[in-house]
Amino acid sequence: MKKLLENDIIGSIGTQLYRCTIQWRNGQLVMDEPESLGGQDLGPDPYTTLLASLAGCTLSTLRMYIDRKGWAIPEFSVTLNMEQEQTPALVTHISRTITFPESVEAAIQQRLLVIAEKCPVSKILENNIVIHTKTT
């Protein structure tokens, strides 16, 4: 199997409740929980970070496609949230709404919805994920 990242992501936590530092190839990201859950809200929580990955991938994938087609769509946005239900297995539902300017034709918007489903993070989240955990 080929790794998707050049370098591993390294996460660490000290004694400050919920404040995690995530190191990636060019810097670091602080993650935390909201104050309502006992954190200090110093950065995004894990759920927000997961959805931010999908948002960034969706937007980048659509931008590449729009530019390749030469369509004049200077700006658009994506809104995400998720909820879970227990049916006997845990099922997570992610809602993704893409907002385009009113000038974008309905047929183009429909095509872009199909392309959004093809972004790499969408494909990861929609397929089987196996997490291998070990200690060192």
C-alpha positions as CSV (number, residue, x, y, z in Angstrom):
1,M,0.0,0.0,0.0
2,K,1.1,3.5,-0.7
3,K,0.9,6.2,2.0
4,L,-1.2,9.2,1.1
5,L,1.0,11.6,3.1
6,E,4.7,12.3,2.6
7,N,5.2,12.6,6.3
8,D,3.3,11.2,9.3
9,I,1.0,13.4,11.3
10,I,2.1,13.5,14.9
11,G,-0.3,14.4,17.7
12,S,0.6,15.1,21.3
13,I,-1.1,16.2,24.5
14,G,0.2,17.4,27.8
15,T,-1.5,18.1,31.1
16,Q,-3.9,20.7,29.8
17,L,-7.3,19.0,29.4
18,Y,-8.2,18.3,25.7
19,R,-5.5,20.6,24.2
20,C,-3.8,18.6,21.5
21,T,-1.0,19.7,19.2
22,I,-1.0,18.2,15.8
23,Q,2.2,18.5,13.8
24,W,2.0,18.2,10.0
25,R,4.7,18.7,7.3
26,N,4.8,22.5,7.5
27,G,3.6,23.5,10.9
28,Q,1.2,22.6,13.7
29,L,-2.5,22.8,14.5
30,V,-4.0,23.1,18.0
31,M,-7.1,21.1,18.6
32,D,-9.3,21.5,21.7
33,E,-12.8,20.9,22.9
34,P,-15.4,23.7,23.5
35,E,-15.7,25.2,26.9
36,S,-19.1,23.5,27.3
37,L,-17.2,20.2,27.3
38,G,-14.4,21.2,29.6
39,G,-11.9,22.5,27.0
40,Q,-10.7,26.0,26.4
41,D,-11.9,26.2,22.7
42,L,-8.3,27.1,21.6
43,G,-8.8,25.3,18.3
44,P,-11.2,23.1,16.4
45,D,-12.5,19.9,18.0
46,P,-12.0,16.5,16.3
47,Y,-15.4,16.5,14.7
48,T,-14.9,20.0,13.2
49,T,-11.4,19.0,11.9
50,L,-12.9,15.9,10.2
51,L,-15.6,18.0,8.5
52,A,-13.0,20.7,7.7
53,S,-11.0,18.0,5.8
54,L,-14.1,17.2,3.7
55,A,-14.9,20.9,3.2
56,G,-11.3,21.7,2.0
57,C,-11.3,18.6,-0.3
58,T,-14.7,19.4,-1.8
59,L,-13.8,23.0,-2.5
60,S,-10.4,22.2,-4.0
61,T,-11.9,19.4,-6.2
62,L,-14.6,21.7,-7.4
63,R,-12.3,24.6,-8.0
64,M,-10.0,22.4,-10.2
65,Y,-13.0,21.1,-12.2
66,I,-14.5,24.6,-12.6
67,D,-11.2,26.0,-13.8
68,R,-10.6,23.2,-16.2
69,K,-14.0,23.7,-17.7
70,G,-13.4,27.5,-17.9
71,W,-16.6,28.3,-16.1
72,A,-16.9,31.8,-14.5
73,I,-17.6,30.9,-10.9
74,P,-15.4,33.1,-8.8
75,E,-16.7,32.0,-5.4
76,F,-18.8,29.3,-3.8
77,S,-19.0,27.8,-0.4
78,V,-19.8,24.5,1.4
79,T,-21.6,24.0,4.7
80,L,-21.3,20.8,6.6
81,N,-22.6,19.1,9.8
82,M,-23.1,15.6,11.0
83,E,-25.3,13.6,13.3
84,Q,-25.3,10.0,14.4
85,E,-27.9,7.3,15.1
86,Q,-27.7,3.9,16.6
87,T,-29.6,1.4,14.2
88,P,-28.3,-1.4,15.7
89,A,-24.9,-0.2,14.3
90,L,-23.7,3.3,14.7
91,V,-24.5,5.3,11.5
92,T,-23.0,8.8,10.9
93,H,-24.9,11.1,8.5
94,I,-22.9,14.0,7.0
95,S,-24.9,16.8,5.4
96,R,-23.0,18.8,2.8
97,T,-24.6,21.8,1.1
98,I,-22.8,23.6,-1.7
99,T,-23.8,27.2,-2.4
100,F,-23.2,28.7,-5.8
101,P,-24.0,32.2,-7.0
102,E,-27.5,32.5,-8.5
103,S,-25.9,33.0,-12.0
104,V,-24.7,29.4,-12.1
105,E,-27.1,27.3,-14.2
106,A,-29.0,24.4,-12.6
107,A,-27.4,21.9,-15.0
108,I,-23.9,23.0,-14.1
109,Q,-24.8,22.9,-10.4
110,Q,-26.0,19.3,-10.8
111,R,-22.8,18.3,-12.5
112,L,-20.7,19.9,-9.7
113,L,-22.7,17.9,-7.1
114,V,-21.6,14.7,-8.9
115,I,-18.0,16.0,-8.9
116,A,-18.2,16.8,-5.2
117,E,-18.9,13.2,-4.5
118,K,-15.7,12.3,-6.3
119,C,-13.4,14.3,-4.0
120,P,-10.8,12.0,-2.4
121,V,-11.9,12.6,1.2
122,S,-15.5,11.8,0.2
123,K,-14.3,8.5,-1.3
124,I,-12.4,7.7,1.9
125,L,-15.4,8.5,4.2
126,E,-17.8,6.6,2.0
127,N,-15.8,3.4,2.0
128,N,-14.4,1.0,4.5
129,I,-11.8,2.4,6.9
130,V,-9.6,0.1,9.0
131,I,-7.6,1.7,11.8
132,H,-4.5,-0.2,12.9
133,T,-3.4,0.9,16.4
134,K,-0.2,-0.2,18.1
135,T,2.2,1.1,20.8
136,T,5.9,1.9,20.6
